[in-house]
Amino acid sequence: MGEKMYKTLGGAGALNLVLGIVLLITGIVSGVLLIISGAKLLSGRSRVLI
């Protein structure tokens, strides 16, 4: 019984680690894309006529 619980906890820990890494990478990539798009908007601000 204890060995089955040990394997289950190990699998859950590995899954949490993988999901954490994926979410971290996704957050970094989306942040970089937002910064790039904001810079493009600011650089094109002079071409907009109001």
TILO-324644 format. One record per residue (C-alpha): residue number from 1; z, x, y; chain. Coordinates in pm, 1 decimal, m for minus. Example, Ala and Ser with C-alpha at 12.3 -4.5 7.8 and 13.67 -1.06 7.14 Angstrom:
BEGIN
    n        zz        xx        yy  chain
    1     780.0    1230.0    m450.0      A
    2     714.0    1367.0    m106.0      A
This chain:
BEGIN
    n        zz        xx        yy  chain
    1       0.0       0.0       0.0      A
    2      89.1     277.9     242.6      A
    3    m234.9     465.3     176.1      A
    4    m444.5     157.3     258.7      A
    5    m257.1     111.1     586.4      A
    6    m301.0     481.4     665.8      A
    7    m679.0     455.0     615.2      A
    8    m696.1     138.2     825.7      A
    9    m506.9     302.3    1111.8      A
   10    m728.8     609.6    1089.2      A
   11   m1041.1     395.9    1109.5      A
   12    m906.3     202.4    1406.3      A
   13    m815.7     525.8    1583.2      A
   14   m1163.0     669.4    1527.1      A
   15   m1324.8     349.9    1653.4      A
   16   m1108.4     352.8    1967.6      A
   17   m1199.4     715.7    2032.0      A
   18   m1572.6     648.9    1997.7      A
   19   m1557.2     340.4    2220.7      A
   20   m1362.4     533.0    2482.9      A
   21   m1621.0     810.5    2492.1      A
   22   m1909.0     560.6    2514.4      A
   23   m1740.3     371.6    2799.2      A
   24   m1665.3     694.5    2983.8      A
   25   m2028.4     806.3    2962.7      A
   26   m2151.1     461.4    3068.1      A
   27   m1919.9     463.3    3369.2      A
   28   m2031.3     807.3    3480.8      A
   29   m2401.8     723.8    3444.4      A
   30   m2369.4     394.2    3632.5      A
   31   m2172.9     566.1    3910.9      A
   32   m2440.5     831.2    3952.4      A
   33   m2714.1     566.7    3960.8      A
   34   m2524.5     369.7    4226.5      A
   35   m2483.1     680.9    4441.4      A
   36   m2854.0     762.6    4413.3      A
   37   m2962.0     408.6    4503.1      A
   38   m2721.2     402.5    4798.2      A
   39   m2858.6     731.8    4926.0      A
   40   m3212.8     594.8    4904.8      A
   41   m3109.3     286.6    5102.0      A
   42   m2943.2     496.7    5370.9      A
   43   m3240.4     731.0    5399.7      A
   44   m3481.5     436.0    5441.9      A
   45   m3261.3     266.6    5702.6      A
   46   m3472.3     397.6    5992.7      A
   47   m3785.4     219.2    5864.3      A
   48   m3626.2    m126.6    5879.6      A
   49   m3696.6    m333.0    6189.3      A
   50   m3444.6    m600.3    6279.2      A
